Amino acid sequence: MSTPKTRKKLVEALTGLKKFSSDAEATAAFRQAFTDYGSETPDNVESVGKIVVRTKKHPWLRGERVRGLRLPKRGWLLSDVLGEAEGSPIPSRVRRKFPGITREE
């Protein structure tokens, strides 16, 4: 359930990924904070289960090791995927669900 406490926990998990001793610990903390803040609906649990925290060399940063939220099968940073999607045409399903949405939003 969304409360100031659960919001703070989620923000701390996201901004403090480096403080965890392992990627598995960071993944568990992020997933728990996400479902605590949102809810443990089947959709939320399934969605957060598709995100992991991993530390890998980043090809665009001269091989620097970066810990972040990633898509587990490919290891891509979620921020890189969303960054590339920025400015792309809005999918029709999203336009139907959110009438009037713009790219800038």
Steps between C-alpha positions, in 0.01 A plus 500: 500500500628844410603691808778751566697218666467259205581780254815583697600133502459478121700818441774375731514165321528671161751766598707276723569202274874523571454453874387139465766233532373304199282537194264236641457698822436821302249321275311361799492841672379675183229242433375510859497880506319510165220270612479663843453839335263385227339176601554130462249459218583222255582761231742690726670184624537374141631836378757549775608139451618600153751748643826417674791696641827400336849640486660477157749681285316768307593510130429872464706600803836352398430179684433663836307267732148626558242364744143567399156372417525265205298269281631162617513303174708756313657695784402834347460792739134596526603867482680438167195324352264776612744767384501352151119484502484871579377695201365190328140488384262425784359147466130493411418301814650777715319772301168319550558461875624860545316718246686818411840384630793665326862396444615776732300348782 
